[in-house]
Amino acid sequence: MSMMDMADMARQGDLDGRGNLSMKVLNTFIGWFLYICIDQITFMQQLFDLDSFIGRLSCYCIEQN
């Protein structure tokens, strides 16, 4: 939430973006957001990897019995 709040930060000097908002802080937010997106895509790819999925599923079945 703090990263989203920072994205709306006011300009920090004449050379920091256009309008009322800070381009520097917006770029920081975009970098953070893309990092999170890539992290989640990587996590989901690993979660649905069939070879490891079968192993995890086998462990769950053994634990349930």
Buried (B, 14 or more C-beta within 10 A) or exposed (E): EEEEEBBEBEBEEEEBBEEEBBBBBBEBBEEBEEEEEEEEEEEEEEEEEEEEEEEEEEEEEEEEE
